[in-house]
C-alpha cells in the first residue's frame, strides 16, 4: 500500500527508537533519584502528597523552609 522503506529511512527509525529507549531509561533514573531525595529531605511531605507534587511545591515556594512558613 505504501512505498518501500529505504535503508536510510530504516537507520533513522532505528536511531529514533534508540533515543526513545535512552530517554525512557533516563526518566526512570530521574524518578528514582527524586524518590530518594524527597524521602531524605521531606519524608512527611512525601507521604502526604507524593514525591512529584512535593518537589513541585518546594520549587514553587522556593525552599522547604518557605513552604513550611
Predicted model as a PDB file, atoms N, CA, C, CB and O in Angstrom, pLDDT in the B-factor column:
MODEL        1                                                                  
ATOM      1  N   UNK A   1       0.821  -1.174   0.000  1.00 62.00           N  
ATOM      2  CA  UNK A   1       0.000   0.000   0.000  1.00 62.00           C  
ATOM      3  C   UNK A   1       0.873   1.248   0.000  1.00 62.00           C  
ATOM      4  CB  UNK A   1      -0.938  -0.008   1.194  1.00 62.00           C  
ATOM      5  O   UNK A   1       0.517   2.250  -0.621  1.00 62.00           O  
ATOM      6  N   UNK A   2       1.999   1.202   0.682  1.00 75.00           N  
ATOM      7  CA  UNK A   2       2.916   2.329   0.708  1.00 75.00           C  
ATOM      8  C   UNK A   2       4.129   2.041  -0.147  1.00 75.00           C  
ATOM      9  CB  UNK A   2       3.338   2.649   2.135  1.00 75.00           C  
ATOM     10  O   UNK A   2       4.117   1.143  -0.989  1.00 75.00           O  
ATOM     11  N   UNK A   3       5.166   2.807   0.077  1.00 83.00           N  
ATOM     12  CA  UNK A   3       6.398   2.579  -0.672  1.00 83.00           C  
ATOM     13  C   UNK A   3       7.378   1.790   0.192  1.00 83.00           C  
ATOM     14  CB  UNK A   3       7.027   3.924  -1.126  1.00 83.00           C  
ATOM     15  O   UNK A   3       7.173   1.606   1.392  1.00 83.00           O  
ATOM     16  N   UNK A   4       8.419   1.340  -0.439  1.00 88.00           N  
ATOM     17  CA  UNK A   4       9.458   0.587   0.262  1.00 88.00           C  
ATOM     18  C   UNK A   4      10.202   1.506   1.228  1.00 88.00           C  
ATOM     19  CB  UNK A   4      10.445  -0.058  -0.744  1.00 88.00           C  
ATOM     20  O   UNK A   4      10.389   2.692   0.955  1.00 88.00           O  
ATOM     21  N   UNK A   5      10.614   0.953   2.334  1.00 88.00           N  
ATOM     22  CA  UNK A   5      11.430   1.713   3.281  1.00 88.00           C  
ATOM     23  C   UNK A   5      12.879   1.614   2.831  1.00 88.00           C  
ATOM     24  CB  UNK A   5      11.254   1.184   4.753  1.00 88.00           C  
ATOM     25  O   UNK A   5      13.422   0.521   2.669  1.00 88.00           O  
ATOM     26  N   UNK A   6      13.486   2.757   2.633  1.00 91.00           N  
ATOM     27  CA  UNK A   6      14.877   2.750   2.194  1.00 91.00           C  
ATOM     28  C   UNK A   6      15.787   2.424   3.367  1.00 91.00           C  
ATOM     29  CB  UNK A   6      15.263   4.106   1.570  1.00 91.00           C  
ATOM     30  O   UNK A   6      15.376   2.486   4.526  1.00 91.00           O  
ATOM     31  N   UNK A   7      17.000   2.085   3.060  1.00 93.00           N  
ATOM     32  CA  UNK A   7      17.974   1.765   4.105  1.00 93.00           C  
ATOM     33  C   UNK A   7      18.234   2.982   4.996  1.00 93.00           C  
ATOM     34  CB  UNK A   7      19.294   1.273   3.478  1.00 93.00           C  
ATOM     35  O   UNK A   7      18.405   2.847   6.208  1.00 93.00           O  
ATOM     36  N   UNK A   8      18.261   4.153   4.393  1.00 94.00           N  
ATOM     37  CA  UNK A   8      18.470   5.379   5.156  1.00 94.00           C  
ATOM     38  C   UNK A   8      17.292   5.617   6.112  1.00 94.00           C  
ATOM     39  CB  UNK A   8      18.647   6.586   4.202  1.00 94.00           C  
ATOM     40  O   UNK A   8      17.498   5.967   7.274  1.00 94.00           O  
ATOM     41  N   UNK A   9      16.068   5.428   5.625  1.00 93.00           N  
ATOM     42  CA  UNK A   9      14.896   5.576   6.487  1.00 93.00           C  
ATOM     43  C   UNK A   9      14.937   4.574   7.635  1.00 93.00           C  
ATOM     44  CB  UNK A   9      13.607   5.397   5.676  1.00 93.00           C  
ATOM     45  O   UNK A   9      14.583   4.901   8.769  1.00 93.00           O  
ATOM     46  N   UNK A  10      15.361   3.381   7.340  1.00 95.00           N  
ATOM     47  CA  UNK A  10      15.443   2.338   8.361  1.00 95.00           C  
ATOM     48  C   UNK A  10      16.454   2.732   9.444  1.00 95.00           C  
ATOM     49  CB  UNK A  10      15.835   0.983   7.722  1.00 95.00           C  
ATOM     50  O   UNK A  10      16.204   2.522  10.631  1.00 95.00           O  
ATOM     51  N   UNK A  11      17.590   3.299   9.039  1.00 97.00           N  
ATOM     52  CA  UNK A  11      18.593   3.761  10.008  1.00 97.00           C  
ATOM     53  C   UNK A  11      18.030   4.864  10.896  1.00 97.00           C  
ATOM     54  CB  UNK A  11      19.852   4.263   9.282  1.00 97.00           C  
ATOM     55  O   UNK A  11      18.250   4.874  12.107  1.00 97.00           O  
ATOM     56  N   UNK A  12      17.289   5.806  10.270  1.00 97.00           N  
ATOM     57  CA  UNK A  12      16.687   6.895  11.037  1.00 97.00           C  
ATOM     58  C   UNK A  12      15.675   6.354  12.045  1.00 97.00           C  
ATOM     59  CB  UNK A  12      16.009   7.905  10.095  1.00 97.00           C  
ATOM     60  O   UNK A  12      15.637   6.809  13.188  1.00 97.00           O  
ATOM     61  N   UNK A  13      14.873   5.407  11.638  1.00 96.00           N  
ATOM     62  CA  UNK A  13      13.870   4.818  12.533  1.00 96.00           C  
ATOM     63  C   UNK A  13      14.550   4.106  13.696  1.00 96.00           C  
ATOM     64  CB  UNK A  13      12.960   3.833  11.764  1.00 96.00           C  
ATOM     65  O   UNK A  13      14.119   4.237  14.842  1.00 96.00           O  
ATOM     66  N   UNK A  14      15.601   3.361  13.412  1.00 97.00           N  
ATOM     67  CA  UNK A  14      16.329   2.648  14.469  1.00 97.00           C  
ATOM     68  C   UNK A  14      16.998   3.633  15.422  1.00 97.00           C  
ATOM     69  CB  UNK A  14      17.384   1.703  13.858  1.00 97.00           C  
ATOM     70  O   UNK A  14      16.975   3.431  16.636  1.00 97.00           O  
ATOM     71  N   UNK A  15      17.591   4.696  14.884  1.00 98.00           N  
ATOM     72  CA  UNK A  15      18.214   5.719  15.738  1.00 98.00           C  
ATOM     73  C   UNK A  15      17.170   6.400  16.624  1.00 98.00           C  
ATOM     74  CB  UNK A  15      18.943   6.774  14.875  1.00 98.00           C  
ATOM     75  O   UNK A  15      17.424   6.661  17.800  1.00 98.00           O  
ATOM     76  N   UNK A  16      16.004   6.684  16.063  1.00 98.00           N  
ATOM     77  CA  UNK A  16      14.937   7.304  16.836  1.00 98.00           C  
ATOM     78  C   UNK A  16      14.457   6.374  17.945  1.00 98.00           C  
ATOM     79  CB  UNK A  16      13.770   7.685  15.924  1.00 98.00           C  
ATOM     80  O   UNK A  16      14.228   6.815  19.071  1.00 98.00           O  
ATOM     81  N   UNK A  17      14.308   5.105  17.635  1.00 98.00           N  
ATOM     82  CA  UNK A  17      13.889   4.128  18.642  1.00 98.00           C  
ATOM     83  C   UNK A  17      14.930   4.017  19.754  1.00 98.00           C  
ATOM     84  CB  UNK A  17      13.656   2.750  17.994  1.00 98.00           C  
ATOM     85  O   UNK A  17      14.571   3.897  20.925  1.00 98.00           O  
ATOM     86  N   UNK A  18      16.208   4.057  19.401  1.00 98.00           N  
ATOM     87  CA  UNK A  18      17.274   4.026  20.410  1.00 98.00           C  
ATOM     88  C   UNK A  18      17.211   5.253  21.315  1.00 98.00           C  
ATOM     89  CB  UNK A  18      18.651   3.944  19.733  1.00 98.00           C  
ATOM     90  O   UNK A  18      17.381   5.145  22.530  1.00 98.00           O  
ATOM     91  N   UNK A  19      16.966   6.420  20.720  1.00 98.00           N  
ATOM     92  CA  UNK A  19      16.871   7.650  21.511  1.00 98.00           C  
ATOM     93  C   UNK A  19      15.677   7.598  22.463  1.00 98.00           C  
ATOM     94  CB  UNK A  19      16.757   8.874  20.586  1.00 98.00           C  
ATOM     95  O   UNK A  19      15.782   8.034  23.610  1.00 98.00           O  
ATOM     96  N   UNK A  20      14.567   7.080  22.007  1.00 98.00           N  
ATOM     97  CA  UNK A  20      13.377   6.965  22.853  1.00 98.00           C  
ATOM     98  C   UNK A  20      13.670   6.032  24.026  1.00 98.00           C  
ATOM     99  CB  UNK A  20      12.160   6.446  22.033  1.00 98.00           C  
ATOM    100  O   UNK A  20      13.291   6.326  25.159  1.00 98.00           O  
ATOM    101  N   UNK A  21      14.339   4.916  23.765  1.00 98.00           N  
ATOM    102  CA  UNK A  21      14.679   3.969  24.827  1.00 98.00           C  
ATOM    103  C   UNK A  21      15.628   4.607  25.838  1.00 98.00           C  
ATOM    104  CB  UNK A  21      15.313   2.698  24.233  1.00 98.00           C  
ATOM    105  O   UNK A  21      15.465   4.413  27.043  1.00 98.00           O  
ATOM    106  N   UNK A  22      16.615   5.364  25.366  1.00 98.00           N  
ATOM    107  CA  UNK A  22      17.549   6.042  26.268  1.00 98.00           C  
ATOM    108  C   UNK A  22      16.832   7.080  27.124  1.00 98.00           C  
ATOM    109  CB  UNK A  22      18.675   6.708  25.470  1.00 98.00           C  
ATOM    110  O   UNK A  22      17.114   7.199  28.316  1.00 98.00           O  
ATOM    111  N   UNK A  23      15.910   7.830  26.528  1.00 98.00           N  
ATOM    112  CA  UNK A  23      15.161   8.832  27.283  1.00 98.00           C  
ATOM    113  C   UNK A  23      14.268   8.178  28.332  1.00 98.00           C  
ATOM    114  CB  UNK A  23      14.319   9.689  26.339  1.00 98.00           C  
ATOM    115  O   UNK A  23      14.102   8.719  29.425  1.00 98.00           O  
ATOM    116  N   UNK A  24      13.701   7.038  28.016  1.00 98.00           N  
ATOM    117  CA  UNK A  24      12.871   6.323  28.987  1.00 98.00           C  
ATOM    118  C   UNK A  24      13.723   5.856  30.168  1.00 98.00           C  
ATOM    119  CB  UNK A  24      12.167   5.116  28.319  1.00 98.00           C  
ATOM    120  O   UNK A  24      13.293   5.951  31.318  1.00 98.00           O  
ATOM    121  N   UNK A  25      14.921   5.355  29.892  1.00 98.00           N  
ATOM    122  CA  UNK A  25      15.826   4.943  30.970  1.00 98.00           C  
ATOM    123  C   UNK A  25      16.245   6.143  31.818  1.00 98.00           C  
ATOM    124  CB  UNK A  25      17.071   4.245  30.392  1.00 98.00           C  
ATOM    125  O   UNK A  25      16.306   6.049  33.043  1.00 98.00           O  
ATOM    126  N   UNK A  26      16.532   7.268  31.168  1.00 98.00           N  
ATOM    127  CA  UNK A  26      16.937   8.479  31.877  1.00 98.00           C  
ATOM    128  C   UNK A  26      15.794   8.979  32.764  1.00 98.00           C  
ATOM    129  CB  UNK A  26      17.365   9.577  30.877  1.00 98.00           C  
ATOM    130  O   UNK A  26      16.022   9.395  33.900  1.00 98.00           O  
ATOM    131  N   UNK A  27      14.577   8.937  32.245  1.00 97.00           N  
ATOM    132  CA  UNK A  27      13.413   9.364  33.030  1.00 97.00           C  
ATOM    133  C   UNK A  27      13.236   8.475  34.257  1.00 97.00           C  
ATOM    134  CB  UNK A  27      12.135   9.336  32.165  1.00 97.00           C  
ATOM    135  O   UNK A  27      12.919   8.969  35.340  1.00 97.00           O  
ATOM    136  N   UNK A  28      13.435   7.183  34.096  1.00 97.00           N  
ATOM    137  CA  UNK A  28      13.323   6.257  35.217  1.00 97.00           C  
ATOM    138  C   UNK A  28      14.387   6.546  36.273  1.00 97.00           C  
ATOM    139  CB  UNK A  28      13.441   4.811  34.728  1.00 97.00           C  
ATOM    140  O   UNK A  28      14.106   6.505  37.471  1.00 97.00           O  
ATOM    141  N   UNK A  29      15.614   6.838  35.827  1.00 98.00           N  
ATOM    142  CA  UNK A  29      16.669   7.147  36.794  1.00 98.00           C  
ATOM    143  C   UNK A  29      16.385   8.460  37.520  1.00 98.00           C  
ATOM    144  CB  UNK A  29      18.031   7.218  36.093  1.00 98.00           C  
ATOM    145  O   UNK A  29      16.662   8.573  38.714  1.00 98.00           O  
ATOM    146  N   UNK A  30      15.838   9.453  36.819  1.00 97.00           N  
ATOM    147  CA  UNK A  30      15.466  10.712  37.468  1.00 97.00           C  
ATOM    148  C   UNK A  30      14.350  10.497  38.476  1.00 97.00           C  
ATOM    149  CB  UNK A  30      15.038  11.746  36.425  1.00 97.00           C  
ATOM    150  O   UNK A  30      14.353  11.103  39.547  1.00 97.00           O  
ATOM    151  N   UNK A  31      13.408   9.647  38.144  1.00 96.00           N  
ATOM    152  CA  UNK A  31      12.309   9.340  39.054  1.00 96.00           C  
ATOM    153  C   UNK A  31      12.829   8.671  40.325  1.00 96.00           C  
ATOM    154  CB  UNK A  31      11.277   8.438  38.362  1.00 96.00           C  
ATOM    155  O   UNK A  31      12.401   9.010  41.428  1.00 96.00           O  
ATOM    156  N   UNK A  32      13.743   7.730  40.172  1.00 97.00           N  
ATOM    157  CA  UNK A  32      14.342   7.064  41.336  1.00 97.00           C  
ATOM    158  C   UNK A  32      15.115   8.060  42.201  1.00 97.00           C  
ATOM    159  CB  UNK A  32      15.274   5.924  40.882  1.00 97.00           C  
ATOM    160  O   UNK A  32      15.050   8.014  43.430  1.00 97.00           O  
ATOM    161  N   UNK A  33      15.849   8.960  41.540  1.00 97.00           N  
ATOM    162  CA  UNK A  33      16.608   9.982  42.266  1.00 97.00           C  
ATOM    163  C   UNK A  33      15.664  10.892  43.052  1.00 97.00           C  
ATOM    164  CB  UNK A  33      17.466  10.818  41.289  1.00 97.00           C  
ATOM    165  O   UNK A  33      15.925  11.211  44.212  1.00 97.00           O  
ATOM    166  N   UNK A  34      14.569  11.307  42.418  1.00 97.00           N  
ATOM    167  CA  UNK A  34      13.614  12.188  43.084  1.00 97.00           C  
ATOM    168  C   UNK A  34      12.995  11.497  44.293  1.00 97.00           C  
ATOM    169  CB  UNK A  34      12.518  12.631  42.106  1.00 97.00           C  
ATOM    170  O   UNK A  34      12.838  12.119  45.343  1.00 97.00           O  
ATOM    171  N   UNK A  35      12.642  10.228  44.161  1.00 96.00           N  
ATOM    172  CA  UNK A  35      12.075   9.480  45.282  1.00 96.00           C  
ATOM    173  C   UNK A  35      13.060   9.430  46.440  1.00 96.00           C  
ATOM    174  CB  UNK A  35      11.693   8.056  44.848  1.00 96.00           C  
ATOM    175  O   UNK A  35      12.682   9.654  47.589  1.00 96.00           O  
ATOM    176  N   UNK A  36      14.306   9.142  46.146  1.00 96.00           N  
ATOM    177  CA  UNK A  36      15.338   9.050  47.181  1.00 96.00           C  
ATOM    178  C   UNK A  36      15.543  10.390  47.879  1.00 96.00           C  
ATOM    179  CB  UNK A  36      16.658   8.569  46.576  1.00 96.00           C  
ATOM    180  O   UNK A  36      15.574  10.458  49.107  1.00 96.00           O  
ATOM    181  N   UNK A  37      15.684  11.453  47.092  1.00 96.00           N  
ATOM    182  CA  UNK A  37      15.940  12.778  47.665  1.00 96.00           C  
ATOM    183  C   UNK A  37      14.751  13.290  48.467  1.00 96.00           C  
ATOM    184  CB  UNK A  37      16.281  13.771  46.562  1.00 96.00           C  
ATOM    185  O   UNK A  37      14.926  13.849  49.550  1.00 96.00           O  
ATOM    186  N   UNK A  38      13.550  13.105  47.947  1.00 97.00           N  
ATOM    187  CA  UNK A  38      12.372  13.594  48.670  1.00 97.00           C  
ATOM    188  C   UNK A  38      12.160  12.829  49.970  1.00 97.00           C  
ATOM    189  CB  UNK A  38      11.124  13.482  47.791  1.00 97.00           C  
ATOM    190  O   UNK A  38      11.744  13.420  50.966  1.00 97.00           O  
ATOM    191  N   UNK A  39      12.434  11.539  49.982  1.00 96.00           N  
ATOM    192  CA  UNK A  39      12.324  10.778  51.226  1.00 96.00           C  
ATOM    193  C   UNK A  39      13.362  11.222  52.245  1.00 96.00           C  
ATOM    194  CB  UNK A  39      12.474   9.287  50.950  1.00 96.00           C  
ATOM    195  O   UNK A  39      13.115  11.155  53.450  1.00 96.00           O  
ATOM    196  N   UNK A  40      14.517  11.675  51.779  1.00 96.00           N  
ATOM    197  CA  UNK A  40      15.556  12.151  52.694  1.00 96.00           C  
ATOM    198  C   UNK A  40      15.279  13.571  53.173  1.00 96.00           C  
ATOM    199  CB  UNK A  40      16.921  12.093  52.017  1.00 96.00           C  
ATOM    200  O   UNK A  40      15.495  13.877  54.345  1.00 96.00           O  
ATOM    201  N   UNK A  41      14.805  14.436  52.290  1.00 95.00           N  
ATOM    202  CA  UNK A  41      14.639  15.855  52.597  1.00 95.00           C  
ATOM    203  C   UNK A  41      13.307  16.140  53.291  1.00 95.00           C  
ATOM    204  CB  UNK A  41      14.741  16.678  51.323  1.00 95.00           C  
ATOM    205  O   UNK A  41      13.258  16.878  54.275  1.00 95.00           O  
ATOM    206  N   UNK A  42      12.238  15.555  52.775  1.00 96.00           N  
ATOM    207  CA  UNK A  42      10.911  15.870  53.308  1.00 96.00           C  
ATOM    208  C   UNK A  42      10.054  14.602  53.345  1.00 96.00           C  
ATOM    209  CB  UNK A  42      10.219  16.973  52.453  1.00 96.00           C  
ATOM    210  O   UNK A  42       9.134  14.449  52.542  1.00 96.00           O  
ATOM    211  N   UNK A  43      10.355  13.700  54.273  1.00 96.00           N  
ATOM    212  CA  UNK A  43       9.617  12.427  54.292  1.00 96.00           C  
ATOM    213  C   UNK A  43       8.129  12.583  54.594  1.00 96.00           C  
ATOM    214  CB  UNK A  43      10.229  11.506  55.312  1.00 96.00           C  
ATOM    215  O   UNK A  43       7.308  11.877  54.009  1.00 96.00           O  
ATOM    216  N   UNK A  44       7.766  13.493  55.495  1.00 96.00           N  
ATOM    217  CA  UNK A  44       6.350  13.679  55.826  1.00 96.00           C  
ATOM    218  C   UNK A  44       5.571  14.243  54.646  1.00 96.00           C  
ATOM    219  CB  UNK A  44       6.203  14.603  57.032  1.00 96.00           C  
ATOM    220  O   UNK A  44       4.471  13.780  54.344  1.00 96.00           O  
ATOM    221  N   UNK A  45       6.137  15.232  53.987  1.00 96.00           N  
ATOM    222  CA  UNK A  45       5.507  15.818  52.807  1.00 96.00           C  
ATOM    223  C   UNK A  45       5.366  14.766  51.708  1.00 96.00           C  
ATOM    224  CB  UNK A  45       6.324  17.028  52.297  1.00 96.00           C  
ATOM    225  O   UNK A  45       4.342  14.700  51.028  1.00 96.00           O  
ATOM    226  N   UNK A  46       6.387  13.959  51.543  1.00 96.00           N  
ATOM    227  CA  UNK A  46       6.355  12.903  50.534  1.00 96.00           C  
ATOM    228  C   UNK A  46       5.246  11.906  50.814  1.00 96.00           C  
ATOM    229  CB  UNK A  46       7.695  12.185  50.473  1.00 96.00           C  
ATOM    230  O   UNK A  46       4.563  11.458  49.893  1.00 96.00           O  
ATOM    231  N   UNK A  47       5.061  11.555  52.085  1.00 96.00           N  
ATOM    232  CA  UNK A  47       3.997  10.617  52.442  1.00 96.00           C  
ATOM    233  C   UNK A  47       2.615  11.225  52.195  1.00 96.00           C  
ATOM    234  CB  UNK A  47       4.131  10.197  53.910  1.00 96.00           C  
ATOM    235  O   UNK A  47       1.682  10.520  51.811  1.00 96.00           O  
ATOM    236  N   UNK A  48       2.491  12.519  52.414  1.00 96.00           N  
ATOM    237  CA  UNK A  48       1.183  13.163  52.274  1.00 96.00           C  
ATOM    238  C   UNK A  48       0.784  13.373  50.817  1.00 96.00           C  
ATOM    239  CB  UNK A  48       1.185  14.493  52.992  1.00 96.00           C  
ATOM    240  O   UNK A  48      -0.347  13.068  50.439  1.00 96.00           O  
ATOM    241  N   UNK A  49       1.694  13.889  49.997  1.00 96.00           N  
ATOM    242  CA  UNK A  49       1.316  14.283  48.640  1.00 96.00           C  
ATOM    243  C   UNK A  49       2.093  13.568  47.541  1.00 96.00           C  
ATOM    244  CB  UNK A  49       1.499  15.751  48.484  1.00 96.00           C  
ATOM    245  O   UNK A  49       1.771  13.717  46.362  1.00 96.00           O  
ATOM    246  N   UNK A  50       3.103  12.799  47.907  1.00 95.00           N  
ATOM    247  CA  UNK A  50       3.914  12.128  46.898  1.00 95.00           C  
ATOM    248  C   UNK A  50       5.150  12.936  46.557  1.00 95.00           C  
ATOM    249  CB  UNK A  50       3.098  11.875  45.643  1.00 95.00           C  
ATOM    250  O   UNK A  50       5.236  14.131  46.839  1.00 95.00           O  
ATOM    251  N   UNK A  51       6.106  12.252  45.942  1.00 95.00           N  
ATOM    252  CA  UNK A  51       7.383  12.928  45.688  1.00 95.00           C  
ATOM    253  C   UNK A  51       7.295  13.977  44.588  1.00 95.00           C  
ATOM    254  CB  UNK A  51       8.434  11.912  45.323  1.00 95.00           C  
ATOM    255  O   UNK A  51       7.945  15.018  44.689  1.00 95.00           O  
ATOM    256  N   UNK A  52       6.521  13.738  43.553  1.00 95.00           N  
ATOM    257  CA  UNK A  52       6.458  14.704  42.453  1.00 95.00           C  
ATOM    258  C   UNK A  52       5.740  15.982  42.871  1.00 95.00           C  
ATOM    259  CB  UNK A  52       5.756  14.088  41.246  1.00 95.00           C  
ATOM    260  O   UNK A  52       6.239  17.080  42.623  1.00 95.00           O  
ATOM    261  N   UNK A  53       4.592  15.854  43.492  1.00 97.00           N  
ATOM    262  CA  UNK A  53       3.840  17.039  43.938  1.00 97.00           C  
ATOM    263  C   UNK A  53       4.625  17.769  45.021  1.00 97.00           C  
ATOM    264  CB  UNK A  53       2.430  16.638  44.467  1.00 97.00           C  
ATOM    265  O   UNK A  53       4.677  18.999  45.023  1.00 97.00           O  
ATOM    266  N   UNK A  54       5.235  17.026  45.945  1.00 97.00           N  
ATOM    267  CA  UNK A  54       6.053  17.644  46.991  1.00 97.00           C  
ATOM    268  C   UNK A  54       7.208  18.441  46.423  1.00 97.00           C  
ATOM    269  CB  UNK A  54       6.585  16.589  47.928  1.00 97.00           C  
ATOM    270  O   UNK A  54       7.483  19.552  46.876  1.00 97.00           O  
ATOM    271  N   UNK A  55       7.886  17.881  45.431  1.00 96.00           N  
ATOM    272  CA  UNK A  55       9.001  18.595  44.801  1.00 96.00           C  
ATOM    273  C   UNK A  55       8.510  19.858  44.096  1.00 96.00           C  
ATOM    274  CB  UNK A  55       9.729  17.680  43.799  1.00 96.00           C  
ATOM    275  O   UNK A  55       9.174  20.894  44.136  1.00 96.00           O  
ATOM    276  N   UNK A  56       7.353  19.769  43.456  1.00 97.00           N  
ATOM    277  CA  UNK A  56       6.802  20.955  42.794  1.00 97.00           C  
ATOM    278  C   UNK A  56       6.409  22.027  43.804  1.00 97.00           C  
ATOM    279  CB  UNK A  56       5.591  20.572  41.944  1.00 97.00           C  
ATOM    280  O   UNK A  56       6.606  23.218  43.560  1.00 97.00           O  
ATOM    281  N   UNK A  57       5.851  21.604  44.942  1.00 97.00           N  
ATOM    282  CA  UNK A  57       5.500  22.575  45.983  1.00 97.00           C  
ATOM    283  C   UNK A  57       6.741  23.271  46.536  1.00 97.00           C  
ATOM    284  CB  UNK A  57       4.740  21.884  47.119  1.00 97.00           C  
ATOM    285  O   UNK A  57       6.747  24.488  46.718  1.00 97.00           O  
ATOM    286  N   UNK A  58       7.783  22.498  46.802  1.00 97.00           N  
ATOM    287  CA  UNK A  58       9.032  23.085  47.306  1.00 97.00           C  
ATOM    288  C   UNK A  58       9.618  24.037  46.281  1.00 97.00           C  
ATOM    289  CB  UNK A  58      10.054  21.985  47.654  1.00 97.00           C  
ATOM    290  O   UNK A  58      10.073  25.125  46.634  1.00 97.00           O  
ATOM    291  N   UNK A  59       9.613  23.642  45.016  1.00 96.00           N  
ATOM    292  CA  UNK A  59      10.157  24.515  43.967  1.00 96.00           C  
ATOM    293  C   UNK A  59       9.339  25.803  43.845  1.00 96.00           C  
ATOM    294  CB  UNK A  59      10.182  23.775  42.614  1.00 96.00           C  
ATOM    295  O   UNK A  59       9.898  26.884  43.662  1.00 96.00           O  
ATOM    296  N   UNK A  60       8.029  25.679  43.945  1.00 97.00           N  
ATOM    297  CA  UNK A  60       7.180  26.867  43.831  1.00 97.00           C  
ATOM    298  C   UNK A  60       7.384  27.807  45.029  1.00 97.00           C  
ATOM    299  CB  UNK A  60       5.696  26.455  43.726  1.00 97.00           C  
ATOM    300  O   UNK A  60       7.377  29.028  44.871  1.00 97.00           O  
ATOM    301  N   UNK A  61       7.562  27.239  46.209  1.00 97.00           N  
ATOM    302  CA  UNK A  61       7.771  28.057  47.412  1.00 97.00           C  
ATOM    303  C   UNK A  61       9.174  28.642  47.461  1.00 97.00           C  
ATOM    304  CB  UNK A  61       7.519  27.228  48.665  1.00 97.00           C  
ATOM    305  O   UNK A  61       9.395  29.663  48.112  1.00 97.00           O  
ATOM    306  N   UNK A  62      10.120  28.010  46.783  1.00 96.00           N  
ATOM    307  CA  UNK A  62      11.492  28.491  46.774  1.00 96.00           C  
ATOM    308  C   UNK A  62      12.413  27.684  47.658  1.00 96.00           C  
ATOM    309  CB  UNK A  62      11.529  29.913  47.194  1.00 96.00           C  
ATOM    310  O   UNK A  62      13.606  27.572  47.376  1.00 96.00           O  
ATOM    311  N   UNK A  63      11.875  27.120  48.723  1.00 95.00           N  
ATOM    312  CA  UNK A  63      12.651  26.259  49.617  1.00 95.00           C  
ATOM    313  C   UNK A  63      11.690  25.533  50.552  1.00 95.00           C  
ATOM    314  CB  UNK A  63      13.702  27.086  50.429  1.00 95.00           C  
ATOM    315  O   UNK A  63      10.511  25.874  50.650  1.00 95.00           O  
ATOM    316  N   UNK A  64      12.214  24.540  51.224  1.00 94.00           N  
ATOM    317  CA  UNK A  64      11.394  23.797  52.171  1.00 94.00           C  
ATOM    318  C   UNK A  64      11.012  24.690  53.364  1.00 94.00           C  
ATOM    319  CB  UNK A  64      12.144  22.533  52.655  1.00 94.00           C  
ATOM    320  O   UNK A  64       9.912  24.572  53.905  1.00 94.00           O  
ATOM    321  N   UNK A  65      11.913  25.566  53.761  1.00 95.00           N  
ATOM    322  CA  UNK A  65      11.633  26.488  54.875  1.00 95.00           C  
ATOM    323  C   UNK A  65      10.505  27.432  54.494  1.00 95.00           C  
ATOM    324  CB  UNK A  65      12.902  27.296  55.261  1.00 95.00           C  
ATOM    325  O   UNK A  65       9.594  27.665  55.289  1.00 95.00           O  
ATOM    326  N   UNK A  66      10.556  27.980  53.279  1.00 96.00           N  
ATOM    327  CA  UNK A  66       9.480  28.874  52.829  1.00 96.00           C  
ATOM    328  C   UNK A  66       8.153  28.134  52.734  1.00 96.00           C  
ATOM    329  CB  UNK A  66       9.831  29.493  51.470  1.00 96.00           C  
ATOM    330  O   UNK A  66       7.104  28.695  53.052  1.00 96.00           O  
ATOM    331  N   UNK A  67       8.191  26.911  52.308  1.00 95.00           N  
ATOM    332  CA  UNK A  67       6.960  26.119  52.229  1.00 95.00           C  
ATOM    333  C   UNK A  67       6.397  25.888  53.632  1.00 95.00           C  
ATOM    334  CB  UNK A  67       7.223  24.761  51.520  1.00 95.00           C  
ATOM    335  O   UNK A  67       5.182  25.923  53.830  1.00 95.00           O  
ATOM    336  N   UNK A  68       7.261  25.659  54.584  1.00 93.00           N  
ATOM    337  CA  UNK A  68       6.815  25.415  55.964  1.00 93.00           C  
ATOM    338  C   UNK A  68       6.203  26.671  56.572  1.00 93.00           C  
ATOM    339  CB  UNK A  68       7.988  24.932  56.833  1.00 93.00           C  
ATOM    340  O   UNK A  68       5.289  26.582  57.392  1.00 93.00           O  
ATOM    341  N   UNK A  69       6.700  27.834  56.178  1.00 92.00           N  
ATOM    342  CA  UNK A  69       6.165  29.089  56.704  1.00 92.00           C  
ATOM    343  C   UNK A  69       4.770  29.299  56.178  1.00 92.00           C  
ATOM    344  CB  UNK A  69       7.064  30.280  56.332  1.00 92.00           C  
ATOM    345  O   UNK A  69       4.133  30.302  56.500  1.00 92.00           O  
TER     346      UNK A  69                                                      
ENDMDL                                                                          
END                                                                             
